[in-house]
Amino acid sequence: MLALAAVNVLGAVVFGALYAVAARAAFAPVALAVGLLGVFAAVTALWVHVEQRSRALEPLRRIGRVAIGLAAVVIGLPAAVLMPLFWLESHLPLEAVPSLNLGPVMALLLVSCVLVVAANGVGAIVTVALTVARRWRSHPPG
């Protein structure tokens, strides 16, 4: 469970960093799309690799591990990033608050979380396909 959560955090950080660098450096949209696809494939492959270590567990436990690992990141990462920023905003003088510019931070978190959820979904589909293929090979029909 912690390993899946770590993969999800890594994915969110890399997605957010790539998106932020692309916005700041004015990447071409094609370059951003290629970068996001590459990172998405890498995060999904890492997720599948980590999840496959729990093949011996029953399916319900595997689903629970995935759900808890994903929920921890989707809830915990925005809380860990935004809570200190909101605290800082409440302690700064009113003139300094606009310089925090929380909108882009929230947008990056949203995009990162959506991409992590998508990587988990694709990873789950790949994991199910690998499990079916493995069982098919060990017990061919007929």
Buried (B, 14 or more C-beta within 10 A) or exposed (E): BEBBBBBBBBBBEBBBEBBBEBEEEEBEEEEBEEBBEEBBEBBBBBBBEBBBEBEEEEEEEBEEBBEBBBEBBBEEBBEEBBEEBEEEBEEEEEEEBEEEEBEEBEBBBEBBBEBBBBBBEBBBEBBEEBBEEEEEEEEEEE
